[in-house]
Amino acid sequence: MPDYTLPEKQTVALLTLSAQRDFTLPGSPVRAAGLGHAIPAMKRLVEGFRLQGAPVYHSVRLYRADGTNVDVCRRQAVEEGLRILMPGSFGSELIDEVKPLPGVRLDPDRLFAGEFQKISRNEAIFYRPRWGAFHDTGLEAELKSRGITTLVICGFSFATGTRATIYEASARDFRLVLVPDAVCNSTEDGVRELGRMGVYLLNSESCLTWLNGAEQSGEAA
């Protein structure tokens, strides 16, 4: 019998979620928990995918100062002066650990226009207006146009962007790998819940071993 959830490494892409400085800065109101393990693991994953020539996508959030594109749960705070993920700001930029080159900067105009901003040969940034990376974005069309069947997911934060993206990707029949040590704010129960819906759970080292050719069974219940 075929296993419709089994990851396929020949048609895999890495997706990082909100790997942006505002989630890492001391004193930031959205500073994530677990950065000490998540950032080094994300760095290993991104570098490993680059070495294999596999696609890498960075999904970012950007908040307009007038709050018009902000989730309702944060819109009032932004309207009243909360300044996070502002286009062009230091805090909105990708963390250095996942950039292909130090000088890479977001192009807000292109991102707001729905474009994929190419930052290296097989790597791009795109903007998502809500928690999930498929909501009102071109991600599904982009992946399907390239024959991508499997997504490896990491980033900030588990409770919001990671979980929402996994549900959206599963609803679109993508095969999924979550890398718990490369995700902030995760809980053991929450991660295992995703395993029970067919998401494979691999730590960063096991994921790279699988990507580089050795078989890894992972965990999916």
matplotlib code that plots the C-alpha trace (Angstrom):
import matplotlib.pyplot as plt

x = [0.0, 1.4, 2.2, 0.7, 2.4, 6.0, 8.4, 9.9, 13.5, 13.7, 10.8, 11.4, 11.6, 12.5, 10.1, 11.2, 8.5, 9.0, 12.8, 13.0, 14.9, 11.9, 11.3, 14.8, 15.5, 15.7, 12.7, 10.7, 7.0, 7.0, 10.4, 10.2, 11.1, 13.7, 15.9, 19.0, 18.3, 16.0, 18.3, 21.4, 19.1, 17.5, 21.0, 22.0, 18.9, 19.1, 22.8, 22.1, 19.3, 21.6, 24.3, 21.9, 20.5, 17.0, 14.6, 14.4, 11.5, 11.4, 7.9, 7.9, 5.3, 5.2, 2.9, 1.9, 2.1, -1.6, -2.6, -4.5, -2.9, -2.5, -4.3, -7.3, -5.6, -2.8, -4.4, -5.4, -2.0, -0.3, -2.8, -1.9, 1.8, 3.2, 6.1, 7.1, 7.7, 7.6, 8.6, 12.2, 13.0, 15.9, 13.5, 11.6, 14.7, 15.7, 18.0, 21.6, 21.8, 19.4, 20.6, 22.6, 24.6, 25.0, 23.7, 20.3, 17.4, 13.7, 12.1, 8.7, 7.2, 7.8, 6.7, 3.4, 2.8, 2.8, 6.1, 8.7, 11.9, 14.8, 17.8, 20.0, 19.9, 17.3, 16.1, 13.3, 11.4, 7.6, 5.1, 2.2, -0.6, -1.8, -0.4, -0.5, 2.0, -0.7, -3.3, -3.7, -0.1, 1.2, 3.0, 0.8, 1.1, 4.8, 5.4, 3.2, 4.8, 8.1, 6.8, 7.3, 5.5, 7.2, 7.7, 10.2, 9.0, 10.9, 10.8, 9.0, 6.5, 4.9, 1.6, 0.8, 2.6, 3.9, 0.7, -1.4, 0.9, 0.9, -2.9, -3.0, -0.3, -2.0, -5.3, -3.5, -2.1, 1.6, 3.8, 5.2, 8.2, 8.3, 11.7, 10.9, 14.4, 14.2, 10.9, 10.3, 7.6, 6.8, 5.3, 5.7, 2.0, 1.4, 4.2, 2.8, -0.6, 0.8, 2.5, -0.8, -2.1, 0.6, 3.4, 6.8, 8.9, 12.7, 15.2, 17.6, 20.4, 18.1, 16.4, 19.8, 20.9, 17.7, 18.1, 21.7, 20.7, 20.4, 17.0, 15.2, 11.9, 11.0, 7.9, 4.3, 1.4]
y = [0.0, 3.5, 5.9, 9.2, 11.0, 9.7, 12.6, 12.6, 14.1, 14.4, 16.9, 18.7, 22.4, 24.1, 26.7, 29.0, 31.0, 34.5, 34.1, 37.9, 40.0, 41.4, 37.9, 37.7, 41.2, 41.6, 43.6, 42.9, 42.3, 39.4, 37.9, 34.1, 31.4, 28.8, 30.8, 29.2, 25.9, 27.0, 29.5, 27.2, 24.4, 26.6, 27.7, 24.1, 23.3, 26.3, 25.6, 21.9, 22.6, 25.1, 22.5, 20.0, 22.6, 22.2, 25.1, 27.3, 29.7, 32.4, 33.5, 36.9, 39.1, 42.9, 45.3, 48.6, 51.5, 52.3, 48.7, 48.1, 44.7, 43.6, 40.6, 41.7, 40.5, 43.0, 45.7, 48.0, 47.8, 48.7, 51.6, 52.8, 52.8, 49.3, 49.2, 45.6, 44.1, 47.5, 47.5, 48.8, 48.5, 46.6, 44.3, 43.2, 41.8, 38.1, 37.0, 36.8, 33.0, 32.2, 34.8, 33.5, 36.8, 39.4, 42.2, 40.7, 43.0, 42.7, 44.6, 45.5, 46.9, 43.6, 41.5, 43.5, 43.0, 39.3, 38.6, 36.1, 38.0, 35.9, 36.2, 33.4, 30.8, 28.6, 30.8, 33.4, 35.5, 36.0, 38.0, 36.4, 38.6, 36.1, 33.2, 30.6, 30.7, 29.7, 32.3, 34.8, 34.0, 32.4, 29.6, 26.7, 27.7, 28.3, 24.8, 23.0, 24.7, 23.2, 19.8, 20.2, 17.5, 17.7, 20.7, 20.8, 23.5, 25.5, 29.0, 31.3, 30.5, 27.1, 28.2, 30.5, 30.5, 26.9, 25.3, 27.3, 26.6, 22.9, 22.7, 24.6, 22.5, 19.3, 20.4, 20.8, 17.3, 18.2, 15.7, 17.4, 17.3, 19.4, 20.0, 20.6, 21.7, 24.4, 25.8, 28.3, 28.1, 24.5, 22.1, 18.3, 17.7, 20.1, 18.5, 15.0, 16.1, 17.0, 13.7, 12.0, 13.8, 12.4, 15.0, 13.5, 14.7, 14.8, 16.8, 19.0, 16.4, 13.6, 15.7, 16.5, 12.9, 12.0, 14.8, 13.8, 10.2, 8.0, 6.7, 8.1, 6.7, 9.7, 9.7, 10.0, 8.5]
z = [0.0, -0.8, 2.0, 0.9, 3.7, 3.2, 2.5, -1.0, -1.0, -4.8, -4.7, -1.4, -0.4, 2.9, 4.3, 7.0, 8.8, 10.2, 10.6, 11.3, 13.8, 15.7, 17.0, 18.4, 19.8, 23.6, 24.9, 21.7, 22.5, 20.1, 21.1, 20.7, 23.3, 22.5, 20.3, 21.6, 20.0, 17.1, 15.4, 15.1, 13.9, 11.3, 10.1, 9.7, 7.7, 5.4, 4.7, 4.1, 1.6, -0.2, -0.5, -2.0, -4.4, -3.0, -3.0, 0.1, 0.8, 3.5, 4.5, 6.2, 8.0, 7.4, 9.2, 7.7, 10.2, 9.7, 10.6, 7.4, 6.7, 10.3, 11.9, 14.0, 17.2, 16.7, 14.6, 17.4, 19.0, 15.7, 15.1, 18.6, 18.0, 18.3, 15.9, 14.9, 11.5, 9.9, 6.2, 5.8, 9.5, 11.1, 12.9, 9.8, 8.1, 8.0, 10.8, 9.6, 10.2, 7.3, 4.8, 1.8, 1.8, 4.6, 2.4, 1.6, 2.4, 2.0, -0.9, 0.7, -2.6, -4.4, -1.5, -1.0, -4.7, -4.2, -5.9, -4.8, -4.2, -5.4, -3.1, -4.6, -7.3, -5.6, -2.7, -2.4, 0.1, 0.0, 2.2, 3.9, 5.3, 8.0, 10.1, 7.4, 4.5, 2.0, 2.9, 0.1, -1.3, -4.4, -2.5, -3.7, -7.3, -7.0, -5.4, -7.8, -10.8, -9.6, -8.9, -5.1, -3.1, 0.3, 2.6, 5.5, 7.9, 10.6, 12.1, 14.5, 16.0, 16.6, 18.1, 15.2, 11.8, 12.0, 13.1, 10.7, 7.7, 8.5, 8.5, 5.2, 3.6, 4.7, 3.3, -0.1, 0.1, 0.6, 2.4, 5.5, 7.8, 10.9, 12.5, 16.2, 17.3, 14.6, 15.8, 18.6, 21.2, 20.5, 23.0, 23.2, 23.1, 20.2, 18.1, 18.8, 17.7, 14.3, 14.1, 14.5, 11.4, 9.2, 9.7, 10.0, 12.9, 12.4, 14.3, 12.2, 12.1, 11.1, 8.5, 6.9, 7.0, 5.2, 2.7, 2.0, 1.1, 4.2, 5.0, 8.1, 9.2, 11.3, 13.4, 12.1, 14.1]

ax = plt.figure().add_subplot(projection="3d")
ax.plot(x, y, z, "-o")
ax.set_aspect("equal")
plt.show()
